[in-house]
Structures are given as structure tokens and as C-alpha cells.
Amino acid sequence: MQSILLIDHGSRREEANYMMACMANLVQHLVGGTAVVRYAHMELSEPSIAQGFAACVEAGAGEVIAFPYMLSPGRHSTSDIPRLVGEAAAGFPGVTYRVVAAFGVHEHLADVVLSRTGIPRVRDLPDDADCCWDPAHSRGACGAACPAKALVSAR
């Protein structure tokens, strides 16, 4: 069975940490019984990444897909989290794992911005939904989380 491990930075504010439990519960609802969803904090709070990884395995996961619940492909999501997930996975040699890109640029995030600000969307997305939104049109400047990265790799 696959598992999604949502990982945020962690906070000294309990309500910020508890939000991850709520998000994990929401994602679990959306996937039903097709996957196990758990959460972890990189630091400052528990469950730790090691504890979250173990919870996925205890729930029957044979593959853990770690999702850095962060906006940008910064040091934590591209270096620290992959390292910590790898360390956690070492204790479970029969379990595969991968760390996917952080949120990055995504049309659904733009819709959340519009919803929270109360400003309506007046245009649809272009047919090429994986287009580059970089004002300089560099196609992939924002790293692994860039939706146009696949287009750059294909060339």
C-alpha cells in the first residue's frame, strides 16, 4: 500500500502544528482507503519525520511518498527533508520511499489566493496548463517544483 507523509517545518505554535493533522485528515478523506496519510514536522514538534515514517509503515505502507508541505523549493524541502526521510527509511529496508517537490507554482494555489482575497478569476488557464509563469520565460527557473520542468526535461 502507498502512503503519503505530509511534512511541514514545525512550529512553536500548537495551532500551526495541529493544522497538519487537519490537512492529513482531509487528504485521507479524499483518497479513502487507497492510501495511508500521515503527517510529520521537520523540527520543533512531534511527530518527527522518523515517527511519521514509522506510522506509515505501521499502517501497512510498502511505499512512503513524502510531500514537503512548503511553498518553495528551498533548503528544507530540497535537502533537509530528503535527508531526514532517508534516515527514517533506513530502519525499514523493505519499504520504498520518495520525496516529491514542494508546492511551487500551481494553478490551484492561485485559485486559493483569489479565494482568500475575494478577487474573482476572470480568465481560464491556457490549454498548455504546464506552461511557464516566469516573467522572463526561463522555463524551469524555480526548480523541481516548476510545472514547466517536465517541458524543459523533454527537450
TORNU-873725 format. One record per residue: z negated, x, y of N, C-alpha, C in turn; residue in one letter; chain. Coordinates in nm, 2 decimals, m for minus. Each point is the difference from the previous one (the first is absolute). Example, Ala and Ser with C-alpha at 12.3 -4.5 7.8 and 13.67 -1.06 7.14 Angstrom:
! residues 2
SITE;nup;neast;nnorth;caup;caeast;canorth;cup;ceast;cnorth;rest;kette
SITE;m0.78;1.32;m0.57;0.00;m0.09;0.12;0.00;0.09;0.12;A;A .
SITE;0.07;m0.04;0.11;0.00;0.09;0.11;m0.08;m0.08;0.11;S;A .
***
This chain:
! residues 155
SITE;nup;neast;nnorth;caup;caeast;canorth;cup;ceast;cnorth;rest;kette
SITE;0.00;0.08;m0.12;0.00;m0.08;0.12;0.00;0.09;0.12;M;A .
SITE;0.07;m0.05;0.11;0.00;0.08;0.12;m0.12;m0.05;0.09;Q;A .
SITE;m0.03;0.09;0.09;m0.11;m0.02;0.09;0.04;0.04;0.14;S;A .
SITE;m0.05;m0.07;0.10;0.02;0.05;0.14;m0.14;0.03;0.05;I;A .
SITE;m0.01;0.13;0.05;m0.13;0.04;0.06;0.03;0.02;0.15;L;A .
SITE;m0.06;m0.10;0.08;0.02;0.01;0.14;m0.11;0.10;0.06;L;A .
SITE;0.05;0.09;0.08;m0.09;0.11;0.05;0.00;0.01;0.15;I;A .
SITE;m0.11;m0.03;0.06;m0.01;0.02;0.15;m0.08;0.13;0.03;D;A .
SITE;m0.02;0.03;0.12;m0.08;0.11;0.04;m0.15;m0.02;m0.03;H;A .
SITE;m0.05;m0.11;0.02;m0.14;m0.03;0.00;m0.06;0.01;0.13;G;A .
SITE;m0.11;m0.08;0.02;m0.06;m0.01;0.14;m0.15;0.00;m0.01;S;A .
SITE;m0.06;0.02;0.11;m0.15;m0.01;0.01;m0.03;m0.15;0.02;R;A .
SITE;0.10;m0.08;0.04;m0.02;m0.14;0.02;0.03;m0.08;m0.12;R;A .
SITE;m0.11;m0.07;m0.05;0.01;m0.07;m0.13;0.11;m0.11;0.00;E;A .
SITE;0.02;m0.07;0.12;0.10;m0.10;0.00;0.14;0.06;m0.02;E;A .
SITE;0.02;0.12;0.05;0.13;0.07;m0.02;0.02;0.03;m0.14;A;A .
SITE;m0.10;0.05;m0.07;0.01;0.03;m0.14;0.02;m0.13;m0.09;N;A .
SITE;m0.07;m0.10;0.04;0.01;m0.12;m0.08;0.14;m0.07;0.01;Y;A .
SITE;0.07;0.03;0.11;0.14;m0.05;0.01;0.08;0.04;m0.11;M;A .
SITE;m0.02;0.12;m0.06;0.08;0.05;m0.11;m0.03;m0.09;m0.13;M;A .
SITE;m0.12;m0.04;m0.01;m0.03;m0.09;m0.12;0.08;m0.13;0.02;A;A .
SITE;0.01;m0.05;0.12;0.07;m0.12;0.03;0.15;0.02;m0.02;C;A .
SITE;0.06;0.11;0.04;0.14;0.03;m0.02;0.03;0.01;m0.15;M;A .
SITE;m0.08;0.07;m0.07;0.02;0.02;m0.14;0.00;m0.14;m0.07;A;A .
SITE;m0.09;m0.09;0.04;m0.01;m0.13;m0.05;0.13;m0.08;0.03;N;A .
SITE;0.05;0.01;0.12;0.12;m0.06;0.04;0.12;0.05;m0.09;L;A .
SITE;0.01;0.13;m0.01;0.11;0.06;m0.08;m0.01;m0.04;m0.14;V;A .
SITE;m0.12;0.00;m0.06;m0.03;m0.05;m0.13;0.05;m0.14;m0.02;Q;A .
SITE;m0.03;m0.09;0.09;0.05;m0.14;0.00;0.15;0.00;m0.01;H;A .
SITE;0.07;0.08;0.08;0.14;0.00;0.01;0.07;0.04;m0.13;L;A .
SITE;m0.06;0.10;m0.07;0.06;0.06;m0.12;m0.05;m0.07;m0.12;V;A .
SITE;m0.11;m0.09;0.01;m0.05;m0.07;m0.12;m0.05;0.10;m0.10;G;A .
SITE;0.03;m0.03;m0.13;m0.04;0.09;m0.11;0.10;0.11;m0.03;G;A .
SITE;0.10;0.01;0.08;0.10;0.11;m0.03;m0.04;0.14;0.03;T;A .
SITE;m0.11;0.01;0.08;m0.05;0.14;0.03;m0.14;m0.02;0.04;A;A .
SITE;m0.07;0.11;m0.01;m0.14;0.01;0.04;0.00;0.06;0.14;V;A .
SITE;m0.08;m0.06;0.09;m0.01;0.05;0.14;m0.15;0.04;0.03;V;A .
SITE;m0.01;0.12;0.05;m0.14;0.05;0.04;0.02;0.07;0.13;R;A .
SITE;m0.11;0.04;0.06;0.00;0.08;0.13;m0.09;0.11;m0.01;Y;A .
SITE;0.02;0.09;0.10;m0.09;0.12;0.01;0.01;0.05;0.15;A;A .
SITE;m0.10;0.08;0.03;0.00;0.06;0.13;0.00;0.16;m0.02;H;A .
SITE;0.08;0.06;0.09;0.02;0.14;m0.01;m0.13;0.08;0.02;M;A .
SITE;m0.08;m0.05;0.10;m0.13;0.06;0.03;m0.09;m0.10;0.08;E;A .
SITE;m0.12;0.03;0.02;m0.09;m0.07;0.08;m0.06;m0.12;m0.07;L;A .
SITE;0.05;m0.05;m0.11;m0.05;m0.12;m0.06;0.05;m0.01;m0.15;S;A .
SITE;m0.06;m0.09;m0.07;0.04;m0.02;m0.14;0.06;m0.13;m0.02;E;A .
SITE;0.08;m0.02;m0.10;0.03;0.09;m0.10;0.09;0.12;0.04;P;A .
SITE;m0.02;0.11;m0.05;0.08;0.12;0.03;0.13;m0.01;m0.08;S;A .
SITE;0.09;0.09;0.03;0.13;0.00;m0.07;m0.02;0.02;m0.15;I;A .
SITE;m0.09;0.08;m0.04;m0.03;0.03;m0.14;m0.06;m0.13;m0.06;A;A .
SITE;m0.09;m0.07;0.07;m0.06;m0.13;m0.06;0.11;m0.10;0.00;Q;A .
SITE;0.09;m0.01;0.10;0.10;m0.10;0.00;0.10;0.02;m0.12;G;A .
SITE;0.04;0.13;m0.02;0.09;0.03;m0.11;m0.06;m0.04;m0.13;F;A .
SITE;m0.13;0.04;m0.02;m0.07;m0.04;m0.12;m0.01;m0.15;m0.02;A;A .
SITE;m0.01;m0.07;0.10;m0.01;m0.15;0.00;0.14;m0.06;m0.05;A;A .
SITE;0.10;0.07;0.05;0.14;m0.05;m0.05;0.01;0.03;m0.15;C;A .
SITE;m0.04;0.11;m0.05;0.01;0.04;m0.14;m0.09;m0.09;m0.08;V;A .
SITE;m0.12;m0.03;0.05;m0.09;m0.08;m0.08;0.05;m0.15;m0.01;E;A .
SITE;0.08;m0.04;0.10;0.06;m0.13;m0.01;0.13;m0.01;m0.08;A;A .
SITE;0.04;0.12;m0.06;0.11;0.00;m0.09;0.13;0.07;0.05;G;A .
SITE;m0.01;0.06;0.11;0.12;0.06;0.06;0.04;0.13;m0.08;A;A .
SITE;0.13;0.00;m0.03;0.06;0.12;m0.06;0.08;0.08;0.10;G;A .
SITE;0.02;m0.07;0.12;0.07;0.07;0.11;m0.08;m0.05;0.13;E;A .
SITE;m0.03;0.10;0.08;m0.07;m0.03;0.13;0.10;0.04;0.11;V;A .
SITE;0.03;m0.10;0.08;0.09;0.02;0.12;m0.09;0.00;0.12;I;A .
SITE;m0.02;0.11;0.06;m0.09;0.02;0.12;0.08;m0.03;0.12;A;A .
SITE;m0.05;m0.09;0.09;0.06;m0.04;0.12;m0.09;0.04;0.12;F;A .
SITE;0.04;0.11;0.07;m0.08;0.03;0.12;0.01;m0.11;0.11;P;A .
SITE;m0.10;m0.07;0.02;m0.01;m0.11;0.09;m0.01;0.05;0.14;Y;A .
SITE;0.10;0.07;0.04;0.00;0.07;0.13;0.14;m0.03;0.07;M;A .
SITE;0.01;0.00;0.13;0.12;m0.02;0.06;0.10;0.11;0.00;L;A .
SITE;m0.04;0.12;0.02;0.09;0.11;0.02;m0.01;0.10;m0.12;S;A .
SITE;0.11;0.08;m0.02;0.00;0.10;m0.10;m0.07;0.13;0.05;P;A .
SITE;m0.13;m0.02;0.03;m0.08;0.12;0.05;m0.06;0.08;m0.11;G;A .
SITE;m0.08;0.09;0.04;m0.06;0.09;m0.10;m0.08;m0.07;m0.11;R;A .
SITE;m0.08;m0.10;0.03;m0.07;m0.07;m0.10;0.09;m0.07;m0.10;H;A .
SITE;0.10;m0.06;0.04;0.09;m0.08;m0.09;0.10;0.09;m0.08;S;A .
SITE;0.03;0.12;0.06;0.10;0.08;m0.07;m0.06;0.12;m0.07;T;A .
SITE;m0.13;0.03;0.03;m0.06;0.12;m0.06;m0.14;m0.03;m0.06;S;A .
SITE;m0.09;m0.05;0.08;m0.14;m0.02;m0.05;0.00;m0.11;m0.11;D;A .
SITE;0.06;m0.11;0.02;m0.01;m0.11;m0.10;0.07;0.04;m0.13;I;A .
SITE;0.13;0.06;0.00;0.06;0.05;m0.12;m0.09;0.10;m0.08;P;A .
SITE;m0.06;0.09;0.08;m0.09;0.10;m0.07;m0.12;m0.07;m0.07;R;A .
SITE;m0.06;m0.09;0.08;m0.12;m0.07;m0.06;0.03;m0.09;m0.12;L;A .
SITE;0.12;m0.07;0.01;0.04;m0.08;m0.11;0.03;0.09;m0.12;V;A .
SITE;0.07;0.11;0.02;0.02;0.09;m0.11;m0.12;0.05;m0.06;G;A .
SITE;m0.10;0.03;0.08;m0.13;0.05;m0.06;m0.07;m0.12;m0.08;E;A .
SITE;0.01;m0.12;0.05;m0.06;m0.11;m0.07;0.08;m0.03;m0.13;A;A .
SITE;0.13;0.02;0.00;0.08;m0.02;m0.12;m0.02;0.10;m0.11;A;A .
SITE;m0.05;0.12;0.04;m0.02;0.10;m0.10;m0.10;m0.04;m0.11;A;A .
SITE;m0.09;m0.09;0.03;m0.09;m0.05;m0.09;0.05;m0.10;m0.10;G;A .
SITE;0.13;m0.04;0.02;0.06;m0.10;m0.08;0.14;0.04;m0.04;F;A .
SITE;0.01;0.10;m0.10;0.13;0.06;m0.03;0.10;m0.10;m0.05;P;A .
SITE;m0.04;m0.11;m0.06;0.10;m0.09;m0.05;0.05;m0.10;0.10;G;A .
SITE;m0.04;0.01;0.13;0.03;m0.09;0.10;0.10;0.06;0.10;V;A .
SITE;0.11;m0.06;0.03;0.10;0.06;0.09;m0.04;m0.06;0.14;T;A .
SITE;0.04;0.07;0.10;m0.03;m0.04;0.14;0.11;0.05;0.09;Y;A .
SITE;0.01;m0.07;0.12;0.09;0.05;0.10;m0.06;m0.05;0.13;R;A .
SITE;0.03;0.07;0.11;m0.05;m0.04;0.13;0.13;m0.03;0.08;V;A .
SITE;0.00;m0.13;0.06;0.12;m0.04;0.07;m0.03;0.03;0.15;V;A .
SITE;0.11;m0.02;0.08;m0.01;0.02;0.14;m0.09;m0.10;0.08;A;A .
SITE;m0.05;0.04;0.11;m0.08;m0.09;0.08;0.09;m0.10;0.06;A;A .
SITE;m0.05;m0.09;0.08;0.07;m0.11;0.05;0.13;0.04;0.08;F;A .
SITE;m0.01;0.09;0.09;0.11;0.05;0.07;0.07;m0.11;0.09;G;A .
SITE;0.13;0.00;0.01;0.07;m0.10;0.08;0.05;m0.11;m0.10;V;A .
SITE;m0.04;m0.12;0.02;0.04;m0.11;m0.09;0.01;m0.13;0.08;H;A .
SITE;0.11;m0.08;m0.03;0.02;m0.12;0.07;m0.12;m0.10;0.00;E;A .
SITE;m0.07;0.00;m0.12;m0.11;m0.09;m0.01;m0.12;0.04;0.10;H;A .
SITE;m0.01;0.13;0.02;m0.10;0.04;0.10;0.04;m0.04;0.14;L;A .
SITE;0.12;0.01;0.03;0.05;m0.05;0.13;m0.03;m0.15;0.02;A;A .
SITE;0.01;m0.08;m0.11;m0.03;m0.14;0.01;m0.15;m0.02;0.02;D;A .
SITE;m0.08;0.09;m0.06;m0.15;m0.01;0.02;m0.03;0.02;0.15;V;A .
SITE;0.07;0.11;0.06;m0.02;0.03;0.14;0.03;m0.12;0.08;V;A .
SITE;0.12;m0.06;m0.02;0.04;m0.12;0.07;m0.10;m0.12;m0.02;L;A .
SITE;m0.04;m0.02;m0.12;m0.10;m0.11;m0.02;m0.13;0.02;0.07;S;A .
SITE;m0.05;0.12;0.00;m0.13;0.03;0.06;0.01;m0.01;0.15;R;A .
SITE;0.12;0.04;0.06;0.01;0.00;0.14;0.05;m0.14;0.05;T;A .
SITE;0.04;m0.09;m0.09;0.05;m0.13;0.04;0.14;0.00;0.06;G;A .
SITE;0.08;0.11;m0.02;0.13;0.00;0.05;0.10;m0.03;m0.11;I;A .
SITE;0.09;m0.09;0.02;0.09;m0.04;m0.11;0.11;0.10;m0.03;P;A .
SITE;0.04;0.00;m0.12;0.12;0.08;m0.04;0.12;m0.08;0.04;R;A .
SITE;0.10;0.06;0.07;0.11;m0.07;0.05;0.13;0.05;m0.07;V;A .
SITE;m0.01;0.11;m0.08;0.11;0.05;m0.08;m0.03;0.02;m0.14;R;A .
SITE;0.10;m0.02;m0.08;m0.01;0.04;m0.14;0.02;0.15;m0.02;D;A .
SITE;m0.04;0.05;m0.12;0.03;0.14;m0.03;0.15;0.02;m0.03;L;A .
SITE;0.05;0.11;0.03;0.14;0.03;m0.04;0.02;m0.01;m0.15;P;A .
SITE;0.12;m0.02;m0.05;0.02;0.00;m0.15;m0.05;0.12;m0.07;D;A .
SITE;0.01;0.12;0.07;m0.05;0.12;m0.05;m0.15;0.01;0.03;D;A .
SITE;m0.08;m0.07;m0.09;m0.14;0.00;0.03;m0.07;0.13;m0.01;A;A .
SITE;0.06;0.10;m0.06;m0.06;0.13;m0.01;0.06;0.10;0.11;D;A .
SITE;0.03;m0.06;0.11;0.06;0.08;0.11;m0.11;0.08;0.06;C;A .
SITE;0.04;0.10;0.08;m0.09;0.09;0.07;m0.03;m0.06;0.14;C;A .
SITE;m0.13;m0.01;0.03;m0.04;m0.05;0.13;m0.04;0.11;0.09;W;A .
SITE;0.02;0.13;m0.03;m0.02;0.11;0.09;0.09;m0.01;0.12;D;A .
SITE;m0.06;0.00;0.12;0.09;m0.01;0.12;0.11;0.11;0.00;P;A .
SITE;m0.03;0.12;m0.06;0.09;0.11;0.00;0.10;m0.01;m0.12;A;A .
SITE;m0.02;m0.10;m0.09;0.08;m0.02;m0.11;0.01;0.12;m0.10;H;A .
SITE;m0.12;0.06;m0.02;0.00;0.12;m0.08;0.00;m0.03;m0.15;S;A .
SITE;m0.02;m0.12;m0.04;0.00;m0.05;m0.13;m0.10;0.08;m0.09;R;A .
SITE;m0.12;m0.04;0.00;m0.10;0.07;m0.09;m0.10;0.08;0.07;G;A .
SITE;0.00;0.00;0.14;m0.10;0.09;0.07;m0.14;m0.04;m0.03;A;A .
SITE;m0.03;m0.12;m0.04;m0.14;m0.04;m0.02;m0.05;0.03;m0.14;C;A .
SITE;0.08;0.07;m0.08;m0.05;0.05;m0.13;0.02;m0.10;m0.11;G;A .
SITE;m0.08;0.01;m0.10;0.01;m0.07;m0.13;m0.02;m0.15;0.03;A;A .
SITE;m0.07;m0.04;0.10;m0.02;m0.15;0.03;0.12;m0.06;0.07;A;A .
SITE;0.10;0.08;0.03;0.12;m0.05;0.08;0.08;m0.09;m0.09;C;A .
SITE;0.04;m0.12;0.04;0.08;m0.08;m0.09;0.14;0.06;m0.01;P;A .
SITE;0.05;0.08;0.09;0.13;0.06;m0.01;0.00;0.13;m0.08;A;A .
SITE;m0.11;0.04;m0.05;m0.01;0.12;m0.08;0.10;0.00;m0.12;K;A .
SITE;0.00;m0.12;m0.07;0.09;m0.02;m0.11;0.14;0.02;0.04;A;A .
SITE;0.03;m0.04;0.12;0.14;0.01;0.04;0.03;0.15;0.03;L;A .
SITE;m0.09;0.08;0.05;0.02;0.14;0.03;0.01;0.07;m0.14;V;A .
SITE;m0.09;m0.03;m0.10;0.01;0.06;m0.13;0.13;m0.02;m0.07;S;A .
SITE;0.06;m0.12;0.02;0.12;m0.03;m0.07;0.12;0.08;0.05;A;A .
SITE;m0.01;0.06;0.11;0.11;0.07;0.06;0.00;0.14;m0.04;R;A .
***
